[in-house]
């Protein structure tokens, strides 16, 4: 698992080290250049000084003499063997040299700076030619000393750095930890919270970088809480609505048990069958309702041939006992409606069921295409009292003209199912009596 | 004892009507507030079994209307809503008892008997009169400690008379307690039941008060 603190630490440590390193390189180069400039200037000055001393005869050299004069330039310990001086006659004999100077000629150059390797040691040499006296003054210093000077400076920088870097690493680690504290707090809050606790996380103290995460989390909490709330309501509703039919079943069962009369017992048992049918329909509708509600933000797409679906439902729902028939207009076979098939079937089933249940003995339920592109389902039943129309699609609302098997859920399911597909249900009392239910496109 | 059931669920309504009938009650049933109001205006009942959630309103409306009319008929509320707050609201609206669904049929009958007993101001469950003893719970009648076998109707007539000891009950009042409003009653049906009762209990058991009705013979 990738860790933000590790990642941050590595990035910070590497970048800090790089900054240190480049600073060191820069200091090394600039020190080196400076050392060279200063020492070159000294070489030049020393060369000219020796030359001028010869001119003023303070150093006495005889270009014709072959013995060498020791020059009063002393060199000891680390940095003192800095300068070596040689005085050569223009004829090529060594006239004089300083204490630490080598015997070999420091430079073949007549004038100016040059570098020579003598005994594996590199020398930086400045040459001054004094043509009047016939001598050439060579002043040089060892490059090794220059390198050592620069290296000492860099070492002086690196040593404390090596000590400081671990301290810096610890500081970086602590800062990263501290910087990530808001995240750890949220994680801790989430870890200790109870599974049922869906209250939003307090976001007043939160850094703005974490805000989006927190807001999405709180959004999720709100959605889950909403879903739970609906589930709870649904469970309460369901429990509630099932109590009455259960009471009916129990009462009829007790009647059947208590009565010695065969006719009464038979009647009670047939009531139990009706009750079970009614209750199973209620359970089915409750399940339809809950599955519709579970996805209440999702609009479902699809299309379906209205005719075949209605025909299949009609066959299933027609009531031969009361001689209620369902007629389906042939025009519907050609009609394709833009509703997800499952939702359409659900809506059509509940509307047809209602129409059949409210139809009188021998009634006819007619399905036809509406002029507006929807579907009309008409029955010859009592219709819905005008004052109940606005409330009729409310859950568990059962009007005065309710059918024996009505649960008060059917029309609510129809409305929900159609709403999911962007359609709507319209209900009218027909002038000739009965109800006209229209599945129409949203106005 | 005549009971009105107000319940919109057809299966439950039928079950209660038949079941209470088996328990010795004469039960009539309606399915809406509107019907309940109409029936209560024209008929007298000994008790009411009232559902709270009715298609055209709340059972509490029926109850309040009754109490406003100073109708003291005992009312047993039946409901799917049986949270404490619902029960309190029901009792405060004038109900005498409260039963949550699903309930036990025998318990409904027992509670109705208790309500009737309380309404009549009787301490015990049995009805006693001059050597006669009637137990509404078992629907058994004893005379001087010996069991007497009565038909359902005969029992109902005796129950009505013993529930109002010493009072004269008119023939139409006894009919009311015996038959639902949809039942055809033959004009001499009560006389026939009284005749049978006298044959089983002795001719002095029930007195005819000419032109007014009947009452129990003998003394406490």
Interface residues (C-beta under 8 A of the other chain):
Chain A: X240 X241 X243 X244 X245 X246 X247 X248 X249 X250 X251 X252 X254 X255 X258 X259 X264 X267 X268 X271 X272 X274 X275 X278 X398 X399 X400 X402 X404
Chain B: X8 X9 X10 X11 X12 X13 X14 X15 X16 X18 X19 X22 X32 X34 X51 X55 X56 X78 X80 X81 X100 X101 X102 X103 X104 X105 X106
